[in-house]
Amino acid sequence: MTSIVPTHWYNVLSDLADVEDAARLRRARPAEGPRPADGAITPQIPLTMYRQSLSREPFIEIPEEVRRQYLRWRPTPLRRARNLEQLLRTPARIYFKYEGTSPTGSHKLNTALAQAYYYKQAGVEELTTGTGAGQWGSALSLAARIYGLRCTVYMVRVSHEQKPYRRVMMEMNGARVVPSPSTGTSAGRAALERDPDTGGSLSIANAEAFEHAAARDRCNLSVGSGENHVLLHQTVIGQEALRQLEALDEFPDVVIGAVGAGSNFSGLAFPFFHEKIRTGRATRFVAVEPQACPKLTKGTYAWDYNDFTGVTPMTKMYTLGHTFVSPGIHAGGLRYHGAAPLVSAMYDQKLIEAVAYPQQRVFEAGLTFAEQEWITPAPESAHAIRAAIDEAVRAREEGREKVILFNLSGHGLLDLSAYDHYLSGRMTDLAATEDQIRASLDRLPPQTDARPAAHAGTPSP
């Protein structure tokens, strides 16, 4: 089984020659906006990872030390959801890659270990980050402990309240966890001044973490999604799934993943996209997002900041605006305002699809899956399950076979309060309003090439 664990990460940029230049996908200096007092921004990622983000090489070797850590739990299982298939009476075959078997319960550890390794090699002594639902913070805190680094996590306040045991997990690994927005940073104070009752956002948490890093020596910001190197590290998921399906003489007709910024979707989908390009298959790729934060289906393709205060360099992405604060749905990992530049570029080129769902339909699917397959999915993963169920129902209605693959990116055993909310009938659907989106997009930095979502006007389920 160890031979299934990849020795290299797959770099999707090698197959995207017709998509925008790699440098434009990643970084551009802010044209305007607040800057540090000395006018300089300290680079936050080691040169090794920066080179990975720029590379056009198809495969990049995984350091032996990082792969040794992967082998402590990888390969993760590929399973077929036979009971769900029977319930749906579908001719489709539904497979899922189960990342919930990782030590922290989600896919996030794949990049957290790699990043902590590279930061340690670069002489960094402390990592800081923002986290939505807490999966990323949990993963980074463990990776930091493994490599002897301090860790400070700014956790979106609404998730800090909804998911206390994620905080406990981080603190068990030695991290300091700060509910965001806080009064300890200028970014946090600005967010609270704008809305004292805000539940926070990942954009605000990242801004606080950036400010924290800038104020300390040998402390760097680390992020768990969006950046090219993060998506690269996650491709161990899809490469394993590819080999596991090959052993079954199967190949998916559709690959599905939930999208916050895009790491778990990309980790599964990108290696299959490579095979599609190589073999000419007709596989579809479906990114699933919440109606509360529909950056692909209702956002704008534009230059925008990754943080609330606009200190970071801009990236080209589908965005709802860096000041957008999503309604407090339980899928905290999907409440980020923008999609990864690579995911955004592929969506703009119509290489992938996107769909948005309301919260209650998502939890209905998550509960059905738990009943049939005996795995409680994280709320983020339940979005992918919802889309997989709808694909399977369409296969039944069309009377044709179909192979469906989705990423179950994490378990929901620390999200049971969310399921309690659903089962008790207290859960409501929270969707971003057109006025909220318009007000946030009006605060985008000046630009001339922004345009609406690639499939604007397509109805969401």
C-alpha positions as CSV (number, residue, x, y, z in Angstrom):
1,M,0.0,0.0,0.0
2,T,2.9,2.4,0.6
3,S,3.6,2.3,-3.2
4,I,0.2,4.1,-3.7
5,V,1.4,7.1,-1.7
6,P,2.9,9.4,-4.3
7,T,6.6,10.4,-4.3
8,H,5.8,13.6,-6.1
9,W,3.1,16.2,-6.1
10,Y,1.3,16.9,-9.4
11,N,1.5,20.5,-10.7
12,V,-1.6,21.4,-12.7
13,L,0.1,24.5,-14.1
14,S,2.0,22.1,-16.4
15,D,-1.4,21.4,-18.2
16,L,-2.7,25.0,-18.2
17,A,-0.7,26.5,-21.0
18,D,-3.8,28.4,-22.3
19,V,-4.7,29.8,-18.9
20,E,-3.3,33.2,-17.7
21,D,0.4,33.5,-17.0
22,A,1.5,31.8,-13.7
23,A,2.8,35.0,-12.2
24,R,-0.5,36.8,-12.9
25,L,-2.5,34.0,-11.3
26,R,-0.6,34.3,-8.0
27,R,0.6,37.8,-7.1
28,A,0.4,41.4,-8.0
29,R,1.5,44.4,-6.0
30,P,-1.5,46.3,-4.5
31,A,-2.2,49.4,-6.6
32,E,-3.7,51.1,-3.5
33,G,-4.6,50.3,0.0
34,P,-3.0,50.4,3.5
35,R,0.6,49.4,3.8
36,P,2.9,48.8,6.7
37,A,4.5,51.9,8.2
38,D,7.9,51.2,6.5
39,G,6.2,50.6,3.2
40,A,7.5,47.0,3.0
41,I,5.9,43.6,3.2
42,T,8.1,40.8,4.5
43,P,7.8,37.7,2.3
44,Q,5.8,35.1,4.1
45,I,6.6,31.9,2.3
46,P,10.0,30.2,2.0
47,L,11.7,30.5,-1.4
48,T,11.3,26.7,-1.9
49,M,7.5,27.0,-1.8
50,Y,7.5,30.2,-3.9
51,R,9.4,28.3,-6.6
52,Q,6.8,25.5,-6.4
53,S,4.1,28.1,-7.0
54,L,5.8,29.4,-10.1
55,S,7.0,26.0,-11.5
56,R,5.7,24.6,-14.8
57,E,7.2,21.2,-14.0
58,P,4.5,18.5,-14.1
59,F,5.7,16.7,-10.9
60,I,7.6,18.1,-7.9
61,E,9.3,15.7,-5.6
62,I,8.0,15.3,-2.0
63,P,10.8,15.6,0.5
64,E,11.6,12.3,2.1
65,E,10.9,13.6,5.6
66,V,7.4,14.8,4.6
67,R,6.6,11.6,2.8
68,R,7.7,9.6,5.9
69,Q,5.1,11.6,7.9
70,Y,2.5,10.9,5.2
71,L,3.1,7.2,5.6
72,R,1.8,7.4,9.2
73,W,-1.7,7.5,7.8
74,R,-1.6,7.5,4.0
75,P,-2.9,6.1,1.7
76,T,-6.4,7.1,2.8
77,P,-9.3,4.8,1.9
78,L,-11.2,4.9,-1.3
79,R,-14.7,3.5,-0.7
80,R,-17.8,2.8,-2.6
81,A,-21.1,4.0,-1.2
82,R,-23.1,0.9,-2.0
83,N,-25.8,1.5,0.6
84,L,-26.4,5.0,-0.6
85,E,-26.6,3.7,-4.2
86,Q,-29.3,1.2,-3.2
87,L,-31.2,3.9,-1.3
88,L,-31.2,6.1,-4.4
89,R,-32.0,3.2,-6.8
90,T,-29.3,4.6,-9.1
91,P,-27.3,2.9,-11.8
92,A,-24.4,5.2,-10.8
93,R,-21.5,3.9,-8.9
94,I,-20.5,6.3,-6.2
95,Y,-17.0,6.4,-4.8
96,F,-15.5,8.6,-2.2
97,K,-12.0,9.3,-1.0
98,Y,-12.0,9.5,2.8
99,E,-9.6,12.0,4.2
100,G,-11.2,11.9,7.7
101,T,-8.8,9.2,8.7
102,S,-5.9,11.7,9.1
103,P,-4.7,12.4,12.7
104,T,-6.6,15.7,12.7
105,G,-9.7,14.4,10.9
106,S,-9.3,16.2,7.5
107,H,-7.2,16.7,4.4
108,K,-5.5,19.8,5.8
109,L,-2.6,17.9,7.3
110,N,-1.3,17.1,3.8
111,T,-0.1,20.7,3.3
112,A,0.4,21.6,7.0
113,L,3.2,19.0,7.3
114,A,4.9,20.2,4.1
115,Q,4.6,23.9,5.0
116,A,5.9,23.3,8.6
117,Y,8.9,21.4,7.1
118,Y,9.8,24.1,4.7
119,Y,9.3,26.9,7.3
120,K,11.6,25.0,9.7
121,Q,14.2,24.7,7.0
122,A,14.0,28.4,6.4
123,G,14.7,29.2,10.1
124,V,11.2,30.3,11.1
125,E,10.4,29.7,14.7
126,E,6.6,30.6,14.9
127,L,3.7,30.1,12.5
128,T,0.5,32.0,12.6
129,T,-2.7,31.6,10.6
130,G,-6.4,32.2,10.4
131,T,-8.8,29.3,10.4
132,G,-12.5,29.0,9.6
133,A,-14.0,25.9,11.0
134,G,-10.8,24.9,12.7
135,Q,-9.6,22.0,10.5
136,W,-6.7,24.0,9.2
137,G,-5.8,25.3,12.6
138,S,-5.9,21.8,14.0
139,A,-3.6,20.5,11.2
140,L,-1.1,23.4,11.4
141,S,-0.9,23.2,15.2
142,L,0.0,19.5,15.0
143,A,2.5,20.0,12.2
144,A,4.1,22.9,14.1
145,R,4.5,20.7,17.2
146,I,6.1,17.9,15.1
147,Y,8.7,20.4,13.8
148,G,9.2,22.3,17.0
149,L,7.5,25.5,16.0
150,R,5.3,27.8,18.0
151,C,1.8,28.3,16.6
152,T,-0.8,31.1,17.0
153,V,-4.2,30.6,15.4
154,Y,-6.8,33.3,14.8
155,M,-10.1,31.4,14.7
156,V,-13.2,32.9,13.1
157,R,-15.4,33.9,16.1
158,V,-18.6,32.2,15.0
159,S,-16.7,28.9,14.6
160,H,-14.9,29.5,17.9
161,E,-18.3,29.4,19.5
162,Q,-19.8,26.7,17.3
163,K,-16.9,24.2,17.5
164,P,-15.1,24.5,20.9
165,Y,-13.5,21.1,20.6
166,R,-11.5,22.3,17.5
167,R,-10.0,24.9,19.8
168,V,-9.2,22.2,22.4
169,M,-7.5,20.1,19.8
170,M,-5.3,23.1,18.8
171,E,-4.5,23.8,22.4
172,M,-3.6,20.2,23.0
173,N,-0.9,20.6,20.3
174,G,0.4,23.7,22.1
175,A,-1.2,26.4,19.9
176,R,-2.6,29.7,21.2
177,V,-6.1,30.2,19.8
178,V,-7.5,33.7,19.6
179,P,-11.2,34.3,18.6
180,S,-11.3,36.6,15.6
181,P,-12.0,39.5,15.3
182,S,-10.0,40.4,18.4
183,T,-9.1,43.6,20.1
184,G,-5.4,42.7,20.0
185,T,-4.8,43.8,16.4
186,S,-5.7,46.9,14.4
187,A,-7.4,44.7,11.8
188,G,-9.6,43.1,14.5
189,R,-10.5,46.5,16.0
190,A,-11.4,47.8,12.6
191,A,-13.7,44.9,12.0
192,L,-15.4,45.3,15.4
193,E,-15.8,49.0,14.8
194,R,-17.6,48.3,11.6
195,D,-19.8,45.7,13.2
196,P,-19.5,45.0,17.0
197,D,-21.6,41.9,16.6
198,T,-19.8,40.4,13.7
199,G,-19.2,36.6,13.7
200,G,-15.9,37.3,11.8
201,S,-14.6,35.9,8.6
202,L,-11.5,34.1,7.4
203,S,-10.4,37.3,5.6
204,I,-10.4,39.1,9.0
205,A,-8.7,36.2,10.7
206,N,-6.0,36.2,8.1
207,A,-5.5,39.9,8.4
208,E,-5.0,39.5,12.1
209,A,-2.5,36.7,11.6
210,F,-0.6,38.8,9.0
211,E,-0.4,41.6,11.5
212,H,0.7,39.2,14.2
213,A,3.5,37.9,11.9
214,A,4.7,41.4,10.9
215,A,5.1,42.4,14.6
216,R,7.4,39.4,15.5
217,D,10.8,38.2,14.5
218,R,11.0,34.7,12.8
219,C,7.2,34.5,12.7
220,N,5.5,33.9,9.4
221,L,2.0,33.6,8.1
222,S,0.9,30.2,6.8
223,V,-2.4,29.6,4.9
224,G,-4.3,26.4,4.4
225,S,-5.9,27.0,1.0
226,G,-5.9,29.2,-2.1
227,E,-2.2,29.5,-2.8
228,N,-0.7,27.4,-5.6
229,H,1.7,25.5,-3.3
230,V,-1.2,24.5,-1.0
231,L,-3.2,23.1,-3.9
232,L,0.0,21.3,-5.1
233,H,0.5,19.6,-1.8
234,Q,-3.0,18.3,-1.7
235,T,-2.7,16.4,-5.0
236,V,-1.6,13.3,-3.0
237,I,-5.3,12.8,-2.6
238,G,-6.2,12.6,-6.3
239,Q,-3.1,10.6,-7.2
240,E,-3.9,7.9,-4.7
241,A,-7.5,7.8,-5.8
242,L,-6.4,7.5,-9.4
243,R,-4.3,4.4,-8.6
244,Q,-7.0,3.0,-6.4
245,L,-9.7,3.3,-9.1
246,E,-7.3,1.9,-11.7
247,A,-7.0,-1.2,-9.6
248,L,-10.8,-1.5,-9.9
249,D,-10.7,-0.7,-13.6
250,E,-12.8,2.4,-13.0
251,F,-12.5,6.1,-14.0
252,P,-14.9,8.8,-12.9
253,D,-17.4,10.5,-15.2
254,V,-17.6,13.3,-12.6
255,V,-15.3,14.5,-9.8
256,I,-16.8,16.5,-7.0
257,G,-15.4,18.6,-4.2
258,A,-16.5,21.3,-1.8
259,V,-14.9,24.7,-2.3
260,G,-13.9,27.2,0.4
261,A,-10.9,28.5,-1.4
262,G,-10.3,25.2,-3.2
263,S,-7.7,22.9,-1.6
264,N,-9.7,19.7,-1.1
265,F,-11.5,20.1,-4.5
266,S,-8.2,20.7,-6.2
267,G,-6.4,17.9,-4.4
268,L,-8.8,15.4,-5.7
269,A,-9.7,16.9,-9.1
270,F,-6.3,18.1,-10.5
271,P,-4.7,14.6,-11.0
272,F,-7.9,13.5,-12.8
273,F,-7.8,16.6,-14.9
274,H,-4.2,15.6,-15.9
275,E,-5.5,12.2,-17.0
276,K,-8.4,13.9,-18.9
277,I,-5.9,16.1,-20.8
278,R,-3.6,13.1,-21.4
279,T,-6.3,10.6,-22.6
280,G,-9.1,12.8,-23.9
281,R,-11.7,11.6,-21.5
282,A,-14.9,13.5,-21.0
283,T,-14.8,13.8,-17.2
284,R,-16.5,16.7,-15.6
285,F,-15.3,18.6,-12.5
286,V,-17.9,20.1,-10.1
287,A,-16.9,22.6,-7.4
288,V,-19.6,22.9,-4.7
289,E,-20.1,26.0,-2.5
290,P,-22.7,27.3,-0.1
291,Q,-25.3,29.8,-1.1
292,A,-24.1,31.8,1.9
293,C,-20.8,32.4,0.2
294,P,-21.2,31.9,-3.5
295,K,-18.0,33.3,-4.9
296,L,-17.9,31.2,-8.1
297,T,-21.6,31.3,-8.9
298,K,-22.3,34.9,-7.9
299,G,-18.9,36.6,-7.5
300,T,-16.8,38.6,-9.9
301,Y,-13.5,37.6,-11.5
302,A,-11.3,40.4,-10.4
303,W,-8.1,41.5,-8.6
304,D,-8.7,41.4,-4.9
305,Y,-6.9,41.2,-1.6
306,N,-6.7,38.0,0.4
307,D,-7.3,39.7,3.7
308,F,-9.8,42.1,5.2
309,T,-7.5,45.1,5.5
310,G,-6.0,45.0,2.0
311,V,-2.4,44.7,3.2
312,T,-1.5,41.6,1.3
313,P,-0.7,41.6,-2.5
314,M,-3.7,41.1,-4.7
315,T,-4.6,37.9,-6.7
316,K,-6.9,37.4,-9.6
317,M,-9.8,35.3,-8.4
318,Y,-13.5,34.9,-8.3
319,T,-14.5,37.0,-5.3
320,L,-17.3,38.4,-3.3
321,G,-14.9,41.2,-2.1
322,H,-12.4,41.0,0.7
323,T,-14.7,42.8,3.1
324,F,-17.5,40.3,2.6
325,V,-18.6,38.6,5.8
326,S,-20.6,35.4,5.1
327,P,-23.7,34.5,7.1
328,G,-22.7,32.1,10.0
329,I,-23.4,28.7,8.4
330,H,-22.0,25.7,10.1
331,A,-19.6,24.9,7.2
332,G,-17.0,27.4,8.5
333,G,-14.4,26.1,6.0
334,L,-16.4,27.3,3.1
335,R,-17.0,30.9,4.2
336,Y,-13.9,32.4,2.5
337,H,-14.7,35.4,0.2
338,G,-12.6,34.2,-2.8
339,A,-11.7,31.1,-4.8
340,A,-8.1,30.1,-5.4
341,P,-6.5,31.8,-8.4
342,L,-5.9,28.4,-10.1
343,V,-9.5,27.3,-9.5
344,S,-10.8,30.7,-10.6
345,A,-8.8,30.6,-13.8
346,M,-10.1,27.1,-14.6
347,Y,-13.6,28.1,-13.9
348,D,-13.3,31.2,-16.1
349,Q,-12.0,29.0,-18.9
350,K,-15.0,26.6,-18.3
351,L,-12.7,23.7,-17.5
352,I,-14.7,23.1,-14.3
353,E,-18.3,23.7,-13.2
354,A,-19.8,25.2,-10.0
355,V,-23.0,24.8,-8.0
356,A,-24.3,26.4,-4.8
357,Y,-26.6,24.8,-2.2
358,P,-28.6,26.0,0.8
359,Q,-27.6,24.8,4.3
360,Q,-30.5,22.6,5.0
361,R,-30.3,20.6,1.8
362,V,-26.6,20.0,2.6
363,F,-27.3,18.7,6.1
364,E,-30.1,16.5,4.8
365,A,-27.5,14.9,2.5
366,G,-25.0,14.6,5.3
367,L,-27.5,12.9,7.6
368,T,-28.5,10.5,4.8
369,F,-24.9,9.6,4.2
370,A,-24.3,9.0,7.9
371,E,-27.3,6.7,8.0
372,Q,-26.3,4.7,5.0
373,E,-22.5,4.6,5.1
374,W,-21.9,5.0,8.9
375,I,-19.6,8.0,8.5
376,T,-20.5,11.4,9.9
377,P,-19.3,13.9,7.3
378,A,-18.0,17.4,8.1
379,P,-20.5,20.1,7.0
380,E,-18.0,21.1,4.3
381,S,-17.9,17.5,2.9
382,A,-21.7,17.3,3.1
383,H,-21.8,19.9,0.3
384,A,-19.9,17.4,-2.0
385,I,-22.3,14.6,-0.9
386,R,-25.3,16.8,-1.8
387,A,-23.9,17.2,-5.3
388,A,-23.0,13.5,-5.6
389,I,-26.6,12.5,-4.6
390,D,-28.0,14.9,-7.2
391,E,-25.7,13.4,-9.9
392,A,-26.8,9.9,-8.9
393,V,-30.5,10.8,-9.1
394,R,-29.9,12.3,-12.6
395,A,-28.3,9.1,-13.6
396,R,-31.4,7.2,-12.5
397,E,-33.7,9.6,-14.3
398,E,-31.6,9.3,-17.5
399,G,-31.3,5.6,-17.2
400,R,-27.6,5.4,-17.7
401,E,-24.5,4.3,-15.7
402,K,-22.2,6.9,-14.3
403,V,-19.1,6.8,-12.1
404,I,-19.2,9.5,-9.5
405,L,-16.2,10.3,-7.3
406,F,-16.2,12.9,-4.5
407,N,-13.9,14.0,-1.7
408,L,-15.1,13.3,1.8
409,S,-12.5,15.8,3.1
410,G,-13.1,15.4,6.8
411,H,-15.2,13.7,9.4
412,G,-17.9,15.6,11.4
413,L,-17.3,14.2,14.9
414,L,-16.3,17.6,16.1
415,D,-19.3,19.2,14.3
416,L,-22.1,17.3,16.1
417,S,-23.5,20.6,17.5
418,A,-24.3,21.5,13.9
419,Y,-26.1,18.2,13.3
420,D,-28.0,18.8,16.6
421,H,-29.0,22.2,15.2
422,Y,-30.4,20.5,12.1
423,L,-32.1,17.6,13.9
424,S,-33.8,19.9,16.4
425,G,-35.3,22.0,13.6
426,R,-33.4,25.1,14.6
427,M,-31.4,25.3,11.4
428,T,-32.3,27.9,8.8
429,D,-31.0,28.6,5.3
430,L,-28.7,31.6,5.3
431,A,-28.0,33.0,1.8
432,A,-25.9,36.0,0.8
433,T,-28.2,38.7,-0.5
434,E,-27.7,40.6,-3.7
435,D,-27.4,43.8,-1.7
436,Q,-24.7,42.3,0.6
437,I,-22.7,41.1,-2.4
438,R,-23.1,44.3,-4.3
439,A,-22.0,46.4,-1.3
440,S,-18.9,44.3,-0.8
441,L,-18.0,44.3,-4.5
442,D,-18.3,48.0,-4.6
443,R,-15.3,48.1,-2.3
444,L,-13.0,46.2,-4.6
445,P,-9.7,48.0,-5.6
446,P,-9.8,49.9,-8.9
447,Q,-9.4,47.7,-12.0
448,T,-10.4,47.5,-15.6
449,D,-10.8,43.8,-16.3
450,A,-13.2,42.5,-13.7
451,R,-16.1,40.5,-14.9
452,P,-19.1,38.6,-13.4
453,A,-19.1,34.9,-12.7
454,A,-18.5,32.7,-15.7
455,H,-21.9,31.1,-15.4
456,A,-23.8,34.1,-13.9
457,G,-27.5,33.6,-14.0
458,T,-27.3,29.8,-13.7
459,P,-29.9,28.8,-11.0
460,S,-28.6,27.2,-7.9
461,P,-30.4,24.1,-6.5
